[in-house]
Amino acid sequence: MVTLLLKQVGEFKPDLIVIDMMMPEMDGITTLRKLKEIEMAQNIPVIFMTAKIQNHEQKSYLQEGAIGVIMKPFDPMTLCNTLSQIWQQHQKC
């Protein structure tokens, strides 16, 4: 699935990508780094979802280029609002 995303991201040109940190093919950081190597994807904002949410981990995700981090488990009823808040904050920058 991740490999497919990396191959087709230029065609789809998403406004935002949400990446789980723990995936079977590669982790979220590796996926983000690979996205940054693709010219068409370099400026696509990324939000991470993770169960590992220590302060230093969250800071490192943001330093890698993520615009936000959502902690798991999350409330599916508020996920849309959380994504919207992160997106709006990113748009202000």
C-alpha positions in Angstrom: 0.0 0.0 0.0 2.7 2.5 0.9 4.7 1.6 -2.3 1.5 2.3 -4.3 1.1 5.7 -2.5 4.7 6.6 -3.4 4.2 5.6 -7.0 1.0 7.4 -7.5 1.2 10.5 -5.3 2.1 12.7 -8.2 -0.9 11.6 -10.1 -3.4 12.1 -7.2 -1.8 15.3 -5.9 -3.5 15.0 -2.5 -3.9 18.2 -0.3 -3.0 16.2 2.8 -1.6 12.8 3.7 -2.3 11.0 7.0 0.3 8.4 7.8 0.3 5.8 10.6 3.7 5.5 12.2 3.6 1.7 12.3 2.9 0.1 9.0 3.9 -3.3 7.5 6.0 -2.1 4.6 7.8 0.8 6.1 7.3 3.1 9.1 5.9 6.6 8.9 9.2 8.5 9.1 10.6 6.4 6.2 7.5 7.0 4.2 7.7 10.8 4.8 11.4 10.9 3.8 10.6 9.0 0.6 7.7 11.4 -0.1 10.1 14.3 0.3 12.3 12.7 -2.4 9.4 13.0 -4.9 9.3 16.5 -6.4 5.5 16.5 -6.8 5.0 15.4 -3.2 7.6 17.6 -1.4 5.0 20.2 -0.3 2.2 17.9 0.6 1.5 18.3 4.3 1.6 15.1 6.4 0.0 14.2 9.7 1.2 11.2 11.7 -1.0 8.9 13.7 0.8 7.0 16.4 0.6 5.3 19.7 4.1 6.4 20.6 3.5 9.9 21.8 6.3 10.8 24.2 7.3 14.5 24.0 10.6 13.8 22.3 9.0 11.5 19.7 6.3 14.1 18.8 9.0 16.8 18.5 11.1 14.5 16.2 8.0 13.9 14.0 7.5 17.6 13.6 11.2 18.2 12.9 11.0 15.6 10.2 8.3 17.7 8.5 4.9 16.5 9.8 2.4 19.3 10.4 0.8 17.4 13.3 0.6 14.3 15.3 -2.6 12.5 16.4 -2.3 10.1 19.3 -3.9 6.6 19.2 -6.2 5.5 20.3 -8.3 8.4 19.0 -12.0 9.1 19.1 -13.3 8.5 15.6 -16.2 10.9 16.3 -13.7 13.8 16.7 -11.1 12.7 14.2 -12.5 15.0 11.5 -12.4 18.0 13.8 -8.8 17.2 14.9 -7.6 16.9 11.3 -9.4 20.2 10.5 -7.8 22.0 13.4 -4.3 20.8 12.4 -5.0 21.7 8.7 -6.2 25.2 9.7 -3.2 25.8 11.9 -0.9 24.7 9.0 -2.7 27.1 6.6 -2.0 30.1 9.0 1.8 29.5 8.6 
